[in-house]
Amino acid sequence: MITFLKPENWMELPMFKKIYYYGTQLTKEYAEYVDKLQAKNKVKEICGDDIQVAKVVRVLNSYYDLTLDDLNTNYIIKSSHGSGWNIYNDADTSCDYAIRILQAWNRNYGSTLEKQYSFIKPKFFIEEKICDSILGYTGYACVYMFRCIHSNPISISVKYKNKQNSYDINWNLTQKPYLPFEIPKPKCLQKLLNLCKILSANFEFVRLDFYIGKDDIIYFSEFTFTPAAGHQVFDDKTEMDQGLLWV
């Protein structure tokens, strides 16, 4: 397991402060997991056919390599070296606009806080959108996010655009629902929990993100070691309760 030196007051810290500190300690060993292209290969090596990854249409040679074909509304333009740097093509997306965005993103994403990204060379790729199990083929999909400590999933959040619901691992809501539609308990929840145990085995803490496609097909999204960049997400009690689990 990849580990790090903890401060003396470690067990007094709420979860978000532990994540913030963790982010300052991450090394080059984490880079191949947060590189979104390399992560696809890592996940398939570990889990094989038990999990799918969205198809990569092509990798761009540079941000100027973008073509009209890449603006297909069935595709997403993604960066492999940053978090949230995605262009969800729609009918209004133009080449000029997309190139300007990619040009702005053509830099090192890493910082003192999220060091794991600083070891990745900037790169962009075109990926097929998936058919979401709830929303269908709208171009957007719900992200199922599992926080894991010492290979054990401890909580689940489901995010759609900029809103999310949170659940315990038995699918009980742990806060009021913020999403504008119901999120049914996934039929593949137990399989997701099992995959989390396998994919998180090498880390003290990681958030594992998935999509659920048509016919409950599980797609891997990404490894996230510093969710919300170490800023507070939950209420104070939840942050302390989760923090106590990370020894």
QUIURJO-V515624 format. One line per field, one symbol per residue. ss: DSSP state (A for helix, B for strand, O for the rest). phi: phi as a letter, one per 20 degrees, with the letter a starting at -180 (. if undefined). A space follows every 10 residues. Layout:
ss = ???
phi = ???
//
This chain:
ss = OBOOOOOOOA AAOOAAAAAA AAAAAOOAAA AAAAOAAAAA AAAAAAAAAA OBBOOBBBBO OOAAAOOAAA AOOOBBBBBO OOOOOBBBOO OOOOAAAAAA AAAAAOOOOO OOOOAAAAAO OOOBBBBBOO OBOOOBOOOO OOBBBBBBBO OBBBBBBBBB OOBBBBBOOO OOBOOOOOOO OOOOOOOOAA AAAAAAAAAO OOBOBBBBBB BBBAAAOBBB BBBBOOAAAA OOOOOAAAAA AAAAAOO
phi = .fcbeeffeg feefgfffff fgfedfdgfe ffeefffffg fgfffedlff bdcffefadf faffffcfff egfeddecee dbdmecdegc fefdfgffff ffffeebfef bgfdfgffed fgbcbdcffd effdemednd cfdeddeccl mdfdaccddc ldcbdccefe mefdbffdfe bfdfgffegf fffffffffe fecfbbdddc ddegmmfedf daececgllm efddfgffff fffffee
//
